[in-house]
Amino acid sequence: MANTPQQHGNRWRTAARLCLATTGFALASLAIQAAELNDTGQTTCYRDGQTSTCAGGQDGRFGRDAAAMAAALSKTGAGAAGFDFTKIANSGSDLPDVALLGNGPGQWACTRDNVTGLTWEVKTPAASDLRYSGHLYTWYSTAAANGGNAGSVGSDSCNGTLGGAFSNQCNTNNYRIAVNGTALCGYSNWRLPTQAELLSVVNFAIGNPAIDTGYFPNTPAFFFWSGTNLEPDPERAWGIYFNNGNLGYLDKSGGHSVRLVRGAP
């Protein structure tokens, strides 16, 4: 029998955290993070490949998800299981849960995670938009933390939305600069997330994509770049596959999705 996303969830979450710990960069940032961590979204438990009660040490028995199932979790906003999200307008104001995505000042453009305190950009469905979900970017950074390999400047894989001064070079750095130039949701400090931050919005109870599409619509079930290169191979960088939430790394020259974040790492 093929494993379901629910069966994979806790295993991949645990494996990803162990991998992050062994590479030596993520858990240190988590340790100083003032906010809480999200749970996995997994509320169903399994035994011998079959659904079962959540007795013992299974993930579905503990944490925010279990509290939400027991109606014992207070939320600022809303979201599946233990997740707690609030929609944010282009102007930066909080919006009701029924707000619709759009480009107007009072329309939805970002999502705040009330657990971690991070705010995320929301991808759009129109290919002419800068933040279109189908645009692809190479990994590129001239910062000292690039491991000695800046990556690839890329080509026009984002439908001409990075023209002009960006020379149609669709890479993560140009995209970050362009979005900051729009003051998305009232802010100009958008950046690439760490692997741990990307992992925090994965909902392992679902797949294809493994994220709450009520708050992160237009999410392709593809690889999303993080801002961290792979050690000891700086020609590659880390990211998350949002078809199932797996941690992975690919060559910086590859074209993949980007979702920017703002807030303390």
QUILIN-V17937 format. One record per residue. N is the residue number from 1. RES is the residue in three letters. PHI is phi in whole degrees, 0 to 359 (999 if undefined). Layout:
n=N res=RES phi=PHI
n=N res=RES phi=PHI
This chain:
n=1 res=MET phi=999
n=2 res=ALA phi=290
n=3 res=ASN phi=290
n=4 res=THR phi=275
n=5 res=PRO phi=304
n=6 res=GLN phi=295
n=7 res=GLN phi=294
n=8 res=HIS phi=287
n=9 res=GLY phi=308
n=10 res=ASN phi=296
n=11 res=ARG phi=297
n=12 res=TRP phi=290
n=13 res=ARG phi=299
n=14 res=THR phi=295
n=15 res=ALA phi=298
n=16 res=ALA phi=296
n=17 res=ARG phi=294
n=18 res=LEU phi=297
n=19 res=CYS phi=296
n=20 res=LEU phi=298
n=21 res=ALA phi=294
n=22 res=THR phi=290
n=23 res=THR phi=276
n=24 res=GLY phi=83
n=25 res=PHE phi=231
n=26 res=ALA phi=270
n=27 res=LEU phi=293
n=28 res=ALA phi=298
n=29 res=SER phi=290
n=30 res=LEU phi=293
n=31 res=ALA phi=296
n=32 res=ILE phi=263
n=33 res=GLN phi=287
n=34 res=ALA phi=288
n=35 res=ALA phi=279
n=36 res=GLU phi=280
n=37 res=LEU phi=257
n=38 res=ASN phi=289
n=39 res=ASP phi=276
n=40 res=THR phi=274
n=41 res=GLY phi=87
n=42 res=GLN phi=272
n=43 res=THR phi=245
n=44 res=THR phi=263
n=45 res=CYS phi=249
n=46 res=TYR phi=227
n=47 res=ARG phi=213
n=48 res=ASP phi=56
n=49 res=GLY phi=80
n=50 res=GLN phi=238
n=51 res=THR phi=297
n=52 res=SER phi=209
n=53 res=THR phi=291
n=54 res=CYS phi=266
n=55 res=ALA phi=291
n=56 res=GLY phi=85
n=57 res=GLY phi=257
n=58 res=GLN phi=289
n=59 res=ASP phi=302
n=60 res=GLY phi=294
n=61 res=ARG phi=272
n=62 res=PHE phi=236
n=63 res=GLY phi=82
n=64 res=ARG phi=297
n=65 res=ASP phi=298
n=66 res=ALA phi=295
n=67 res=ALA phi=296
n=68 res=ALA phi=295
n=69 res=MET phi=298
n=70 res=ALA phi=270
n=71 res=ALA phi=57
n=72 res=ALA phi=242
n=73 res=LEU phi=242
n=74 res=SER phi=272
n=75 res=LYS phi=238
n=76 res=THR phi=285
n=77 res=GLY phi=243
n=78 res=ALA phi=206
n=79 res=GLY phi=150
n=80 res=ALA phi=292
n=81 res=ALA phi=47
n=82 res=GLY phi=272
n=83 res=PHE phi=289
n=84 res=ASP phi=219
n=85 res=PHE phi=240
n=86 res=THR phi=229
n=87 res=LYS phi=282
n=88 res=ILE phi=239
n=89 res=ALA phi=279
n=90 res=ASN phi=306
n=91 res=SER phi=281
n=92 res=GLY phi=103
n=93 res=SER phi=276
n=94 res=ASP phi=290
n=95 res=LEU phi=236
n=96 res=PRO phi=291
n=97 res=ASP phi=297
n=98 res=VAL phi=272
n=99 res=ALA phi=299
n=100 res=LEU phi=256
n=101 res=LEU phi=293
n=102 res=GLY phi=181
n=103 res=ASN phi=261
n=104 res=GLY phi=288
n=105 res=PRO phi=306
n=106 res=GLY phi=264
n=107 res=GLN phi=261
n=108 res=TRP phi=290
n=109 res=ALA phi=218
n=110 res=CYS phi=222
n=111 res=THR phi=229
n=112 res=ARG phi=265
n=113 res=ASP phi=270
n=114 res=ASN phi=286
n=115 res=VAL phi=275
n=116 res=THR phi=272
n=117 res=GLY phi=85
n=118 res=LEU phi=277
n=119 res=THR phi=244
n=120 res=TRP phi=244
n=121 res=GLU phi=288
n=122 res=VAL phi=253
n=123 res=LYS phi=284
n=124 res=THR phi=248
n=125 res=PRO phi=267
n=126 res=ALA phi=261
n=127 res=ALA phi=297
n=128 res=SER phi=277
n=129 res=ASP phi=280
n=130 res=LEU phi=302
n=131 res=ARG phi=261
n=132 res=TYR phi=301
n=133 res=SER phi=294
n=134 res=GLY phi=271
n=135 res=HIS phi=288
n=136 res=LEU phi=239
n=137 res=TYR phi=221
n=138 res=THR phi=279
n=139 res=TRP phi=271
n=140 res=TYR phi=209
n=141 res=SER phi=202
n=142 res=THR phi=264
n=143 res=ALA phi=292
n=144 res=ALA phi=299
n=145 res=ALA phi=280
n=146 res=ASN phi=278
n=147 res=GLY phi=75
n=148 res=GLY phi=92
n=149 res=ASN phi=226
n=150 res=ALA phi=290
n=151 res=GLY phi=98
n=152 res=SER phi=240
n=153 res=VAL phi=287
n=154 res=GLY phi=78
n=155 res=SER phi=223
n=156 res=ASP phi=280
n=157 res=SER phi=252
n=158 res=CYS phi=227
n=159 res=ASN phi=58
n=160 res=GLY phi=73
n=161 res=THR phi=282
n=162 res=LEU phi=240
n=163 res=GLY phi=275
n=164 res=GLY phi=60
n=165 res=ALA phi=296
n=166 res=PHE phi=270
n=167 res=SER phi=55
n=168 res=ASN phi=56
n=169 res=GLN phi=265
n=170 res=CYS phi=274
n=171 res=ASN phi=230
n=172 res=THR phi=297
n=173 res=ASN phi=290
n=174 res=ASN phi=297
n=175 res=TYR phi=296
n=176 res=ARG phi=301
n=177 res=ILE phi=297
n=178 res=ALA phi=296
n=179 res=VAL phi=294
n=180 res=ASN phi=297
n=181 res=GLY phi=293
n=182 res=THR phi=270
n=183 res=ALA phi=53
n=184 res=LEU phi=305
n=185 res=CYS phi=54
n=186 res=GLY phi=87
n=187 res=TYR phi=232
n=188 res=SER phi=231
n=189 res=ASN phi=237
n=190 res=TRP phi=287
n=191 res=ARG phi=209
n=192 res=LEU phi=286
n=193 res=PRO phi=282
n=194 res=THR phi=284
n=195 res=GLN phi=298
n=196 res=ALA phi=297
n=197 res=GLU phi=292
n=198 res=LEU phi=300
n=199 res=LEU phi=297
n=200 res=SER phi=293
n=201 res=VAL phi=259
n=202 res=VAL phi=288
n=203 res=ASN phi=255
n=204 res=PHE phi=285
n=205 res=ALA phi=280
n=206 res=ILE phi=227
n=207 res=GLY phi=209
n=208 res=ASN phi=55
n=209 res=PRO phi=263
n=210 res=ALA phi=268
n=211 res=ILE phi=200
n=212 res=ASP phi=287
n=213 res=THR phi=287
n=214 res=GLY phi=292
n=215 res=TYR phi=242
n=216 res=PHE phi=228
n=217 res=PRO phi=291
n=218 res=ASN phi=59
n=219 res=THR phi=269
n=220 res=PRO phi=289
n=221 res=ALA phi=277
n=222 res=PHE phi=239
n=223 res=PHE phi=280
n=224 res=PHE phi=247
n=225 res=TRP phi=293
n=226 res=SER phi=259
n=227 res=GLY phi=269
n=228 res=THR phi=250
n=229 res=ASN phi=282
n=230 res=LEU phi=277
n=231 res=GLU phi=252
n=232 res=PRO phi=260
n=233 res=ASP phi=242
n=234 res=PRO phi=290
n=235 res=GLU phi=282
n=236 res=ARG phi=235
n=237 res=ALA phi=222
n=238 res=TRP phi=276
n=239 res=GLY phi=192
n=240 res=ILE phi=233
n=241 res=TYR phi=275
n=242 res=PHE phi=272
n=243 res=ASN phi=283
n=244 res=ASN phi=218
n=245 res=GLY phi=87
n=246 res=ASN phi=290
n=247 res=LEU phi=282
n=248 res=GLY phi=201
n=249 res=TYR phi=215
n=250 res=LEU phi=218
n=251 res=ASP phi=301
n=252 res=LYS phi=297
n=253 res=SER phi=280
n=254 res=GLY phi=283
n=255 res=GLY phi=267
n=256 res=HIS phi=217
n=257 res=SER phi=280
n=258 res=VAL phi=222
n=259 res=ARG phi=229
n=260 res=LEU phi=280
n=261 res=VAL phi=221
n=262 res=ARG phi=220
n=263 res=GLY phi=121
n=264 res=ALA phi=295
n=265 res=PRO phi=290
